[in-house]
Structures are given as structure tokens and as C-alpha cells.
Amino acid sequence: MLQPTTIPKDPLGSAWIIIAAFFFTLMGVLVKQAGTQFNMTHYELVFWRVLLAVIVLATQARWRGHSLKTPYLKEHFERGITGSISLLLFFYGLTHLPLATAITLNYTSALFLALFSIILLHEKPSTKMWFGLLFGLAGIVVLLQPAFSSGMALQTVIALGSGVFAGYAYLQVRELSQAGEPAWRVVFYFSLMSGVIAAVFATFHGWHLPTLSSIPILLGIGITAMFAQLAMTRAYHVGRKFTVASLSYLAVVFSALYAWLFAGEPLGWLEILGMLMIIVAGVVSSLK
């Protein structure tokens, strides 16, 4: 009889998600800087963001003797399309909206994941899930109010789409995981698909040749994204799931603090209220 695998004790435990939130925020800062300082499109930035992941994962698979072949190519393709759209819309939000707003809209994915689970998988929601879902949707409405009044309605709705598509992508990831696909292969095919799609769009819109001043920023985007992904994976592996899910929203807090202290992007009380409502709803939705 097989014995359950013992997870080695990690001194950081759930605190790994704090590191992940920090790097996710730093990635957002670098994306915004590349978009404004070097006038790069979000298509180019998505390409540079996933390129490092494709190279590292393919190299690691070859070094460890793991195969990239999969019996679920169709499912990977569908997940890759959905995830790519989410990532493109997220980077669009980062380059067109205040940093904290764009990150908060992307973090609505937890709410849409719950909604898709109810609609598509016919899961019976608990009272806590209903509260989290409705309260979160109300928070989205509150957060959208300043954007509509400031003429940024279209950009905000587009950025909100990143949360919608991310929620559906997570549903697909869950199905692939239940089918036995390793996480590294899911990330590899997602990154590969995102890179191809982003490259096609960037070719149509025009590339900006990397310069000595932009290369460190582009490398930083890829490195911070990879570190964030690794830290988040470690957090869910060794930490308490509810604690990790709750602390993941620190990315919203970090981005709001950075925008306020360094970027000159003050938040109004409606934005702050909407963000807090979405954070509370996301935490409640993670409860079983």
C-alpha cells in the first residue's frame, strides 16, 4: 500500500505567497514602464514575458528527461487560447490604466472561476460562495464607477476581460490537473501559445527593436514573472490553501502603495472601496 507523500517542512510556508505578490507587482511596474517609456505594445510585452518561461521549461524538461508530448494536446490548445487572451487583456490594462486598478481587475478571476463552476460544472454553491460572488460583483461595479466618469470605460471593461478569461482558464487548468497533466507542462504549453499569438499580433502592429536601455526592463519582466510563478507554486505546495489564497491579494495592496508613493496615481475612495470589496469577496470565495 502506497504511503502518502510527506511534504518537507518549509520555514516560509504560506509566506511564499507574499514573495509571489511582491514579484507580481514588480512585473506590473516593469510592464507599465516599458509601455510608457519605450512605447511598446502589450503584444510585444506579453511575448517577452513568456519567452523566458518557454526557454527555461523546455531546457529543464530536456535536462530531466521529461517529455513534452501530451495526450491532451487539444485541451492544452484550448487552455492556451483562453489564457493568452487573459494575459493580453491584462497587459493592455497595465499599459492603459492605473497599476492598482489593472491588477485588481485581473484578480476578479477568483469570482469568475466560481461563477463558471456554477454555470458549466453545475456545482452547488454554498452560502459563502454566493455571498462572495455577489459581493465581488458589487465591488466590480463600484470600481468601474470612476472609470466611466473619467472617460476610461472602454479600457476598464477590456481589462476586466482579463479576469473573466483567467477564471475560465483556471477551470481548464483544474481539468488538466485532474487528468494527470504535470503543472510544468501546462505552463509550458500556455507560455508557448501565448508567445506565438503575441508574436503574430506584434508583427501586425510593429515591433520595437530592443535597446540597451529596454533590454534590462524586458528581462526583468520575464524574470519577475518566473519568480512570482515559482513562489506561488511553492506557496500552494507547502502552505495552507486558505491563507495562501487570502495573502495573494497583497499584490493589490502592493500595487496601490507603489502607485500612491512613487507613480503619482492617487486612488479615490470609490476605487479603494471597490478594491476592498473584491479582496473580501475573493477571500470568502476561497473558503470551502
C-alpha positions in Angstrom: 0.0 0.0 0.0 1.4 3.4 -1.0 2.1 5.8 1.8 1.1 9.5 1.4 4.0 11.7 0.4 5.2 13.8 3.3 5.7 17.4 2.3 9.0 18.7 3.7 8.7 21.4 6.3 9.4 24.9 4.9 10.3 27.7 7.2 8.4 30.2 5.0 5.4 28.1 4.4 2.4 30.2 3.3 4.6 33.3 3.4 5.9 32.3 -0.1 2.8 33.9 -1.5 4.0 37.3 -0.1 7.1 36.9 -2.2 4.9 36.0 -5.2 2.7 39.0 -4.7 5.8 41.3 -4.5 7.2 39.9 -7.8 3.8 40.0 -9.5 3.6 43.7 -8.5 7.1 44.3 -9.7 6.3 42.7 -13.0 3.3 45.0 -13.4 5.5 48.0 -12.7 8.0 47.0 -15.3 5.3 46.3 -17.9 3.9 49.8 -17.3 7.3 51.3 -17.5 8.1 49.5 -20.8 4.8 50.6 -22.3 5.2 54.3 -21.4 8.9 54.8 -21.6 9.6 52.7 -24.8 6.1 52.9 -26.3 5.9 49.1 -26.6 2.6 47.5 -27.3 1.1 45.0 -24.9 1.5 42.3 -27.6 5.3 42.7 -27.5 5.4 42.8 -23.7 3.4 39.5 -23.5 5.9 37.9 -25.9 8.9 39.0 -23.8 7.1 38.0 -20.6 6.5 34.3 -21.7 9.7 33.8 -23.8 11.9 33.1 -20.7 9.3 30.6 -19.4 9.3 28.7 -22.7 13.1 28.5 -22.8 13.5 27.6 -19.1 10.8 24.9 -19.1 11.9 23.3 -22.3 15.5 23.2 -21.1 14.5 21.8 -17.8 12.4 19.1 -19.4 15.2 18.0 -21.6 17.7 18.1 -18.7 15.4 15.9 -16.5 14.4 13.6 -19.4 10.8 14.7 -19.3 8.7 14.5 -22.5 6.9 17.5 -23.9 4.5 15.1 -25.7 1.0 15.0 -24.2 -2.2 13.1 -24.9 -4.2 16.2 -24.2 -3.0 18.5 -27.0 -6.5 19.7 -27.8 -7.1 20.6 -24.2 -3.8 22.4 -24.0 -4.6 24.3 -27.1 -8.0 25.5 -25.7 -6.4 26.4 -22.4 -3.6 28.2 -24.2 -6.1 30.3 -26.3 -8.1 31.3 -23.2 -5.0 32.0 -21.1 -3.4 34.0 -23.9 -6.5 36.2 -24.2 -6.5 36.8 -20.5 -2.8 37.7 -20.4 -3.1 40.1 -23.4 -6.0 41.9 -21.8 -4.2 42.1 -18.5 -1.1 43.7 -20.1 -3.5 46.0 -22.0 -4.9 47.1 -18.7 -1.4 47.6 -17.2 -0.4 49.9 -20.1 -3.6 51.9 -20.2 -4.9 52.0 -16.6 -3.6 52.9 -13.1 -1.5 50.0 -11.9 -3.6 49.0 -8.9 -6.8 49.1 -10.9 -5.4 46.9 -13.6 -4.2 44.3 -11.1 -7.4 44.4 -9.1 -9.5 43.7 -12.3 -7.2 40.8 -13.1 -7.8 39.4 -9.6 -11.5 39.2 -10.2 -10.6 35.8 -11.8 -11.5 34.0 -8.5 -15.0 35.4 -8.7 -15.5 34.3 -12.4 -14.0 30.9 -11.6 -16.7 30.4 -9.0 -19.3 31.7 -11.5 -18.2 29.3 -14.3 -18.1 26.4 -11.8 -21.7 27.0 -11.1 -22.8 27.5 -14.7 -20.6 25.0 -16.5 -19.9 22.3 -13.9 -23.3 22.7 -12.2 -21.6 22.9 -8.8 -24.0 23.7 -5.9 -22.7 27.0 -4.4 -22.6 27.3 -0.6 -24.0 30.4 1.1 -20.4 31.7 1.5 -19.8 31.3 -2.3 -23.0 33.1 -3.1 -22.0 35.9 -0.8 -18.5 36.2 -2.2 -19.8 36.1 -5.8 -22.5 38.8 -5.3 -20.3 41.0 -3.1 -17.5 40.7 -5.5 -19.7 41.6 -8.5 -20.9 44.6 -6.5 -17.2 45.6 -5.9 -16.6 45.5 -9.6 -19.5 47.8 -10.2 -18.1 50.2 -7.6 -14.6 50.1 -9.0 -16.0 50.8 -12.5 -17.8 54.0 -11.5 -14.7 56.3 -11.5 -13.5 54.8 -14.8 -16.9 55.5 -16.5 -16.9 59.1 -15.2 -13.3 59.8 -16.3 -13.8 58.5 -19.9 -11.8 55.3 -19.3 -14.8 53.0 -19.6 -13.7 51.0 -22.6 -10.2 50.5 -21.3 -11.5 49.3 -18.0 -14.1 46.9 -19.5 -11.3 45.4 -21.7 -9.1 45.0 -18.6 -11.9 43.4 -16.7 -12.0 40.8 -19.5 -8.6 39.5 -18.2 -10.3 38.4 -15.0 -13.2 36.8 -17.0 -10.9 34.8 -19.3 -8.5 34.0 -16.4 -11.4 32.5 -14.4 -12.3 30.2 -17.3 -8.6 29.3 -17.9 -8.2 28.2 -14.3 -11.2 26.0 -14.8 -9.4 24.4 -17.7 -6.2 24.1 -15.7 -8.1 22.3 -13.0 -9.5 19.8 -15.5 -6.0 19.2 -16.9 -4.6 18.7 -13.4 -7.3 16.1 -12.6 -6.4 14.3 -15.9 -2.9 13.9 -14.5 -1.0 16.6 -16.5 2.0 18.0 -14.6 1.9 21.7 -13.8 5.1 22.4 -15.7 3.7 21.1 -18.9 0.5 23.1 -18.5 2.6 26.2 -18.0 4.9 25.4 -21.0 2.0 25.0 -23.5 0.3 28.1 -22.2 3.5 30.1 -22.5 4.2 28.7 -25.9 0.7 29.5 -27.2 0.8 33.0 -25.7 4.2 33.7 -27.3 3.0 32.6 -30.7 -0.2 34.6 -30.5 1.5 37.7 -29.1 4.2 37.5 -31.8 1.6 37.4 -34.6 -0.2 40.4 -33.3 3.0 42.3 -32.6 4.1 41.6 -36.2 0.9 43.2 -37.5 1.2 46.2 -35.2 5.0 46.6 -35.5 7.9 45.6 -33.3 10.2 47.9 -31.3 13.8 46.8 -31.6 15.2 46.2 -28.0 17.8 48.7 -27.0 20.5 48.8 -24.3 18.0 50.7 -22.1 15.0 48.5 -22.7 16.7 45.1 -22.5 17.0 45.1 -18.7 13.3 46.0 -18.4 12.3 43.2 -20.8 14.5 40.7 -19.0 13.1 42.0 -15.7 9.5 41.3 -16.9 10.4 37.7 -17.7 12.4 37.1 -14.5 9.9 38.6 -12.1 7.1 36.7 -13.7 9.0 33.5 -13.4 10.0 34.1 -9.8 6.3 35.0 -9.0 5.1 31.8 -10.6 7.6 29.7 -8.7 6.9 31.4 -5.4 3.2 31.0 -5.9 3.5 27.3 -6.8 5.7 26.8 -3.7 3.2 28.6 -1.5 0.3 26.3 -2.6 2.5 23.3 -2.2 3.7 23.9 1.4 1.3 26.5 2.8 -2.3 26.5 4.0 -4.6 26.9 1.0 -6.9 29.5 2.6 -4.0 31.5 4.0 -2.3 31.5 0.6 -5.4 32.5 -1.3 -6.0 35.3 1.2 -2.5 36.7 1.1 -2.3 36.5 -2.7 -4.4 39.7 -2.7 -1.4 41.6 -1.2 -0.5 42.2 -4.9 -3.4 44.6 -5.0 -2.1 46.3 -1.8 1.5 46.5 -3.0 0.5 47.9 -6.4 -1.8 50.5 -4.7 1.1 51.6 -2.4 3.6 51.8 -5.2 1.2 53.8 -7.4 0.5 56.2 -4.5 4.0 56.6 -3.3 6.1 56.6 -6.5 3.9 56.8 -9.6 1.6 59.7 -8.7 -1.5 57.7 -9.1 -3.7 58.6 -6.1 -6.8 56.5 -5.6 -10.2 57.9 -4.8 -12.5 56.5 -2.1 -14.6 54.6 -4.7 -11.6 52.8 -6.1 -10.4 51.9 -2.6 -13.9 50.7 -1.7 -14.2 48.6 -4.8 -10.8 47.0 -4.3 -11.6 46.1 -0.7 -14.9 44.6 -1.7 -13.2 42.5 -4.4 -10.5 41.4 -2.0 -13.1 40.4 0.7 -15.1 38.6 -1.9 -12.1 36.7 -3.3 -11.1 35.6 0.2 -14.6 34.4 1.0 -14.9 32.6 -2.3 -11.8 30.6 -1.4 -13.5 29.2 1.7 -14.9 25.7 1.5 
